[in-house]
Amino acid sequence: MDGTDNVSATSGDERDAVARQAHLAECLDRVRQLALAEQRRDLESVISSELQHLERQDALTAVVAAEVSRGKSLLINALVGAEDLLPVDLDVSTGVHVVVRYDDPPSARVYKRNTTTPLPAQISRIADWISVTGNPENAKAVAYVDVGVPSALLAEGISFIDTPGVGGLNTAHAATTLAAISDGDALVFVLDASAPLSRPELDFLAKAGQRIQTVILVMTKADVFPGWRAILDEDRQLLKKYSPRFADQEIMLVRSPHYFGSLRRRADGNTAAADRLLDLSGIPQLSARLRRDLIRRAGAIRIINGHRLAMTVLWQLDKGCQDQAAALKGDTAPVQALQEKQKELAEHKAAAESWKQVAARGFADVGIQINRELQDALGAFRHKFDTEIATSWRSGRHLSFPAELEADLHLVELRIQRSLADALRQCAGKQAERLGIEDPAIAGPRLDLPERERLQVRQAGPSKAQLAVMGGGILTGAIGLLKSILSFNPTYVFTGVLGVSSSLQSLTSDRLTAQQKEGKRLLQEYAETFQRDCKAAIDDAVRAATDVANEALQSRLQQSLDSLQARIQVLTKQAAQAKEAEAAKTALSERRATIAKLIEENQAGFRDAYSTGRGSQAAQPQGAGAQGAGPAPKASQQQAAKPQVPA
């Protein structure tokens, strides 16, 4: 084949791509018109946004999403090869995300709400716009920050969106992340090796999957938590139960710090160590996956996503037609059920004060339960170290003892944190079940322990007077100052006096005894101080969760009531039109036939776009909206009708 043949083949592929895009745009517009005819302006808005997205000619966009503190920003830094690009270990402020794209020289711009002209910014000062410290409660009204850097991966035609988070007590984070999904072409979802997927994360995956076909699952921090395999198995079980579309999908392991460690080893000339760390980092494997499944399939990705969204919307419209058909058949059960539910919710609303009191008692019981667990844990902690002091103490142990105490206390804190979060979620779920509404899936707050002073340990030694009479006198005095420098959480300062005797032998013996006493005193003060601070943190966390949960439950209660009232009005109106039932049935049948034809058309378009660039299993047509690209089974239609479509 000569150069002319290559040009001809390329031109043919481009013409096919243009034809597929035009066909998708036509399908989406017909779906939009159907949504308007059914008075589903929410679905019409979703389709209109997708039509605008289809016209974009910029780089393919991968949304990087996860719960807060999962390592999203560090992962993006590693993918673009810039360790200090995005700030890490910071809580993002409400409603702010960061777009990372190719640019040379590097640039940064801040887009504020209700303005079209961006503000220039320094890349090194991004935290001033997106962190809680630099921009508390988004007081600067930032919409998003755009960052451009020279990167080989970005230059190939991809950009990233670093999102705030998908859960937590601040629901604006999840709303911002879902909004970013509507501007994205693929999703990189980050799991954490320290804890299994939460319910908000699973819900987010289900919603995002209604539009996004290509989803890549990544687990971070496997280099920090040796028990990551057990967490990985638990995540697979949760996906199987709540998001079966992703149950058998590969979960890639990424250790972002190893990537930057490999760069430093290579700069030092240690090529072997650099290659080993680079392979362990998983960044080359993830970059190759992005090239294979996204960059090389860019022409098909947006077509596939558009057809998936169209099918999701069509199944919801068909479900609405089924409900209307049931009402036209004289089936009054839906109306009666809705009226009974409305009455039930109205009674709950009238008794709101008593409900809040019951909820307050439930959350108070959580505080009592967790404080008991704290007492039990500290009892076991003290018993362990009391036994070690009495039976296996050795000279000089006092130097490492504070660090050992703090390390065990950190484990206690992590257990209490997990128990507190689980207990608060269960309490909120019970209240929702009692009210007969959807569980708002409240995330447990973190324990906010006060910062502790960093310390040093200074070993005690004999004084000059003791050294002078070491062979035969009895002297006193030597003061030991203990400080502990820990990398995690609070530390406390303790001091003690170690006695010495007149001879070297008695000096050693007495010093050991004094060190044991000092160890007991350290243990006592560590435990008492930790218990006091932890109890106060638990009480504060429970109070905060009580307020947030009550507000969320009240909001869900009102939403359910409003939704039911609106639905009852629609069904009542339909029942009053019984004399036009036959004509209405015919019209419904015709609309369902139109919907079915559009579903088949979008499935065919999905298959055609998918066949142009086969990727990994993550991009295979799965779940609601693309069941093997053939006619959807009834079970899939019912399942697809329930989730909300992201706006």
N, C-alpha and C positions, 0 to 999 in steps of 0.2 A: 504493500500500500504506500503510495507516495504522499507528499505533503498536501496535494490537492484533495486526496481522499480524507486525510485527517481534518482538514478545514470543513469538508462537506459533512463529516460525521458530527463535528462539533456544532455546526450550524443546525443540523437536524436535532440534536439534543436540546439546543436552546429553543428551537421552535416548539418541541414537545413540552418543555418546561413552561413556556408562555401559554400554550394551549391548556395545560393542566391548571395553571393559575387562573386563567379566564373561566374555565369550567367551574372551579371552586368558588370564585367570586359570584358566578351566576347561582350556584346552589345556595350559598350563604344568603344572598339577597332574597331568594324564594323562601328560605326558612324564616328570614326576618319578616317578610310579609305575612306568613302564617302566624307568627307570634303576635303581630299587631292585630290580626283578625281575631285571635283568641284573647285579646286584651291582656297579653302577657308582656308588658313593657319591660319587665326585668330581663326576660330572655331576649327581647328585641335589642336591648342595650348591649348585652353580651355579644350578640352577633355583629352589631354595628362596630363595636370595638375590634372584633376580629377582622372585619373588612378593612379597617384602617391599618391594622397590623400587617395584613397581607401585602399592602402597597409599599411597605418599607423596603429600602434597598441597602440598609446598613448591615454591619456584621451580625452574624448569628449571636444571640444572647443566651447565656446559660445562667440561670438564677441559682445562687448558692444559698440554701436555706437550711435551718435547723433551729433547735431551741437555743437560748442564749448560752454563751460560754462553751460551745461545742468545738471551737477551733476553726470557724468559717474563715475569718480574716487571715489567720496564719496560713490556711490552706491556699487561699488566693495568692498571698504573697509568694508561696513556694511555686505555684504554677507559673507566675510571671517572673520569678527569679529576683524578687526585690524584698528582702527581709523586713525592712522598715517602712514599707509602703503604707499599709493599713495598720492603724493602731490595734494592738491585741490586749486582752485582759481588761477591756473597758465595756461598761454597760452603754449601749447605744441609746440616744435620746429618742423620744416618741416620734414616729413617723418619718425617720430619716434612713435612706439607704444610699449606697455608694455604687456608682457605675465605674468599672475599670475597663478601659479600652486602649487601643494602640495610639500612641502619639510620640513624635520625636521632633523637637525636644520635649521632655516631660512637662505636663501642665496640670492645673487643678482649677476647677470652677465650681462655685456654689450657686445653685438655683433656689431662689426663695419663692415662697407661695405668692400667688397673684402677681408675679412679675415674669417677664420674658427675657430680660437682660441679666446674664449671670454675673457674679462678682468674681474677680480673679482671686486666687488663694495660693498659699504655699503648701506644697505637698507635706512638708514636715509639720504643718499646723492643722492637719485635717481634724485632729481630735477636738480642736476648738469649736468645731461645727457639729460633730456627731456624738460627742461623749456627754454624759450627765454632768460632769464637772465643767466642761467648757460651754455647754448649752443646756442648762437645766430646764426640763419640761419643754424643750424646744422653744425657748423664749425668743430665739432669733428667727423663728418661722422659716426654717430650712425645709425645702421640699426634697432635694437630694443633692449629693455632691458628685461631680463628674471628674474622674482622674484619668489622665492619659500618660502612658509610659511606653518606652521602646522595649518590646518583648517579642521574642521569636514566635511564641505561641499566639499572642494577640495579632501579630502581623499576618498570620495565616487566615484570619477572618473570623475571629470569635471575640466576644467581650463577656465580662462577668458582672453580675449584680450582687453585691454583698448586702444581705437583708438584716433587719433588726432581730428577728426571732419569731417563732411560730406559736409560742405559748406564754406561760407566766401570768402573773397577776395583771399585767398591763396588756389588755386586749388590743390596744392600738398597734402593738408590734405585729400581731398576727394579721390584722387588717392590712397593714402596710406590706407585709410579705405576700399576702394573697393578691394585692393590687400589682405587685411587681411581677407575679406570675402571668398576668394578662399582657405584660410587655416582653415576656421571655419566650424563648423557643425550646428550651430544654431545662431540666431541673437536676441539679446536683444536690442530693439530700444527705446531710451529714449526721451520722449516728455517733454516740459517745461510748467508749469502752468502759466507762465507769458506772453506767446505769442503763437499764433497758428503756425502750421507747415509751414515752408517756402517751396518755390518751389524746391530748391536744396535738401531738406530733402525728399520730395515726390519723386523726381527723383531717389534718392538713394534707397529708399524703392523698387521702381519698378525694378531697376537693380539687387538689392540683391535678390529679390524674384524670379528671373529667375533660381537661383541655390538653394537657401536655402528654405526648406519647412517649418521648424519650426521657426516662428517669434513671439516673445513675446513683446508686447507693454507696456511700463511703463511710467507713468507721475510722475515727481518729483516736489518738491517745493510747493505742495498743502498746506503745513503748513505756507508758507510765503505769498502766494497770495490768498486772500479770493475769488477772482473772477474766481477761477480755473474751476468752473462748466461751465461758459460761454465759456472758452477756450476749454474745453473738447468737448462741442457741436460743436464748429467751426471746431475742428480737425476732428470730425466724418464726417462732411460735405465735408471737403477737401479730406479725404480718399475715400469717396464715389465717388467723381468726378475724382480724379487722380489715386487712387490705390484701385479700388473696391474690390480687393481680401481681403483687411484688413478692409473694411467698418464696418462689423458687429462683428469684433473681440473685445474681452474684452481688456480694457485698465486699467491696474492695477495701483493703487495709492501707491506711496512709499514716505515716509518721513524719509530719512536716518538719519538726526540729532536726531530724536526721538529714534532711535535704540540705539545710544550711550548714550542718556539721560537715557534710561531704565537701561543700565548697571551701570551707576553711582547711580541711585536710589536704585538698588538692593544691591550695595556695601554699601550704607548707611543704609540698613535694611528696606527701605520702599518698601516692596514687592508689595503692592497694586498699588502704583504709577508706579512701574517698569513694572508690567503686563499691565497696561493701555497704557503706552507709547510704549511698545513692540508691542501691537496689532495695535496701530495707525501707527506705522512705516511701516507696510506692508511688512517688511523683512521676517518674518516667512512664510507669504503667498507666497511671490515670491520664497523663498527657496523650499517650498513644490511643487510649480509649476515646478521648475527646476528639482527636483527629479522625478516628475511624467512624465513630457513630454520629458526630456532629459536623465537623468542618467538611469532610468529604461527601456528606449527604445534605449539605446546606440547601441545595435546590429542592429537596423533597421534604425536609423537616416541616416547613411552614404549611405545605400542602397537607401533609399527614395530620398535623395538629388541627387545621381548619376542618377537615372531614370528621375528625374525632369529636370536636365540639359540636358540629352540626348534628351528628347522630345523638349525642347526649341531649341536646335541646329537643330534637324530634321525638325522642322517647318520652320526654316529659310532656310534650304537647299531646301525644297519643294517650298518655295516662289521663290527662285532663278530659279528653274526648270520651274515654271509657267511663269516667265518673259521671259525665253529663248523660251518657246513654243509660246508665243505671237509674238516674233520676227520672228520665223520660219514660222508663218502663213502669213507672208507678211505684218504684221501690223507695219507700219513705224511711227505710232504716238509716241511711246516711244522715238525713235531716234530724231524725230523732236522736241519733248518737251525738251529733254535734250540739244539739240543744241541751242534752243532759250534761255534756262536758262543759258547756258554757255556764250552766247553773252551778256545777261543781266549782269551777274556777271563780265565779262571782262570789260564792260563799267563802272561799279561801281569801279572796281580796278583802271582803268585809271583815274578816277575822285576822287582818294583817298584823295587828299588834300582838295578839296572842301567839301567832306563828313566829314572830321575831323573838319572843321570849323563849319559846321552845328551842329555837335555833341557837340562841345565846347559851342556853343551858347545855346543849349538845357540844358546842365549841368549848365551853368551860370544862366539860368532862374530858375533852381532848387534852387540855392543859394539865389537868390532874393526872391523867394517864401517863403523859410524857414525863412529867416530873417524877412520877414513881419509877419509870424506867431509868431516869437519870440517877435516882438514888440507888437503884439496884446495880447499875453499871459502875457507879463510883464505889459501892461496897466491894464489888469484885476487884476493882482496880486497887483499892487500898489493901485488900487481903493478899493479893498477889505480891505487892511490893513489901508489905510487912513481913511476909514469909521469907522473901529474898534477903531482907536486911538481917533477919534473925538467924538464917541458916547458911547463907552463901555469900556473905559480904566479904570483900577483899580490900586490902589497902589501896587507896587511890581511886576507889569506885566512885567517890563523891564527885570526881571531875566529870564523869559521863552521866551521872545519875539524873541531873535536871533534864538533859536531853531525852533520856529514856522515859522519864515521867511525861514530858510534853508529847512525845511520840505516841504513847498509849492514850493520852487524853485526846489527841487529835482523832484517833480511831473511835473513841467514845463519842466525840462530837459528830463524826460522820454517821454513826449508827443512830444517834438521837435525831439528826437532821432528816434521815430517811424515814424513821418512824413518825416524826412530826408531819412531814409532807404526806405520807400515806394516810395517816389518821385524819388530817384535815380534808383530803379529797374524799375519803369514805364518809365523813360527816356531811359534807356538802351533797354528796350523792344520796344519802338517806333523806335529807331535807327535800331534795328534788323529787324523790320517789314518793314521799308523803304528800307532796303537793300535786303529784300527777303530771309533772312537767319534765322536759328533757334536762338531763344532768348537764350543768354548765361546765363540768370538768375543770374545776378550780385547781390551779397549780399551787402546791405548798410553798410558802415563803422560805427563804434561807435564814438560818440563825444569824443574827447580827451581833456577834460578840465584839466587845471593845478591843481595840488594838493594844497589844502588850509591848512592853519595852524590851528591846533586844539586849541580851546580857552576855558577860564573859565569865569564865570560870578561872579563878586564880588559885593554884595549889598552895596549901599552907606549908610553911617550913620552919625550922628551929631558929630562934633569935640569936643574936650575938652572945648574950649572956649564957644561953643554954649551950652554945658551942664551946664556951670557955670552961664550963664545969661538966661537960658531957661524961667524963669518966667517973665522977663521984659525987656530985651534989644533987640537990633536988631544987629545981627551979620551976617557975611557972611562966606561962605566957606564950602565945603564938596565935595570931589571929588569921583565920582563913576567910577569904571573900569569894563567894560563889556567884558566878553569873553564867547564864546560858544563852547561847546565840542559836536561835531556831529559824528555819526558813518558812515556817507555817504559823499563822495565827498567833494569838497572844502569848507572852512569856512574862514571868514575874521575877523580881529580884529578891533573893534571900541571902542573909549573911550568917556566919556562925563562928564560934571560937573553938579551936581544937587545942586541947591541953597536951603538954609534954611532961615527961618525968625526968629524973636526974640521970638516968643511964640510957644508952641507946636502945637496949632491949625493952625497958619499961616505956621509953618514949614511943617506940613503935607500937607496943600493945595498947597504951593509953590513947594514942592517936587513932588507932583502929576503932576503939570503943567510942571515942568522941565523934568519929566520922559516922558510925552507925546512928548515934543520937541525932547528929545533924541530918542524916538521911531521913529519919523518922519525922523530924521537924519540917524538912522540905516536903515530904509526902503529905503531912497534915495541911500545910499552908497551900500547897498546890491544889489539893482536893477541895478545901473549903472555898478558896478563891474561885476556882473553876465552877463549883456548884452554884455559888452566888451569882456569878456572871451569866452562866448558862440558864439558870432559872429565870432571871430577868429577861434574857433574850427569848426564851420560850413564851413567857407571858406576853411580850410585845408582839411576837409573831402570831400568836393565837388571836390577839385583839385585831391585828391588821387583817388576818384572814377572815375573821368574823365579819368585819365591815365589808370587805370585797365580796365575800360569798353572799351576804344578805342583799347587796346591791345587784349582783348578777342574778340571783334567784328571783328577786322582785322584777327585774327587767324581763326575764324569761316568762314569768307569770303573766305580765302585762302583754308581752308579744303573743303568747298563746291565746289569751283572751281576745285580743284585737283580731288575730288571724281567724279564730273560730267565728267571731261575729260577722266578719266580712264573708266568710264561706257560707254561713247560714243565709245571709241575704241573697247570695247568688243562687243557692239551691231552692230557696223559697220562691224566688222569681221564676225559676225553671218549673217548679211544681204548679205555679199559677198559669203557666202556659200549656196546660195539658191538652187544650183543644187543638194546639198546633203541634202535638206530639209527633204525628206521622211525618209531617214535613220536616220537623227538626231531626227526626231519626234519619231521614234520607240525606239531609245536609251533613249530619255527623258521619254517616257512612262514606259520603264522598270525600269529606275532609280526611278521614282515616286512610282512605285509599290514596289520596295525594301524599299524605305523610309516609305511608308505606313505600310508595314509589320513590320519594326523596331519600328515604333510608337506604334503599337498594342502590340508588345512584351514588350516594356518598360512600357506601361500602365499596362499590366498584372503583371510585376515585381513590379511596384509601389504598386498595390493593395495587392499583396502578402506580401511585406515588411510592409506595413501599418497595415495589419490585425494582424501581430505578436505582436504589442504593441500599442494598441489604446491609444491616448493621448487626449489633449484638442482640442478645435476647431481650435487653432492656427496650429495644425499639420494635420488637415484634408486636403485631396487633393482638392485644390482650384486653380483657375486661370489658366493661360497658362501653359501647361505642365502636368496638372493632373486633368482635368475636370471630376470629378467623377470617375476617373480611367477608363472611357470608351472611345470610339472613340471621338476625339475632334470635336466639331462643327466647321463649316467654320469660324464663327466669331472669335472663339478662335484661329484658325490657323492664321488668318490675324493679330490679335492682337499680337500673339507671334512672328511674323516675324519682327516686327518693333524695339523692344528694342535691345540694344546692350548687348552681353553676357560679363560679367565681366571677364577680363583676369586673 
